[in-house]
């Protein structure tokens, strides 16, 4: 049984497209979450370092510090809640979208 050249090329093309889609989905499922979490943890650590540096230099609470940290949170889609030693909410640095919930 002979198959036409057009049909063979079509089957090869469809097979290669299906294989490339499968490989893309597999790569995303295996590696994308790890990369995302690693990058987000790095951003959170940098935000924490900024807070510690501001506390060490007595810049915490200044307008410049608040502006810089709000811009950092907004740029990197982070939300930071600062809580004092008595477990009361002191300040919120938001991601700018207004979707941060406090319970």
Buried (B, 14 or more C-beta within 10 A) or exposed (E): EEEEEEEEEEEEEEEEEEEEEEEEEEEEEEEEEEEEEEEEEEBEEEBEEBBEEBEEEEBBEEEEBBEBBBEBBBEBEBBBEEEEEEEEEEEEBBBBEEEBEEE
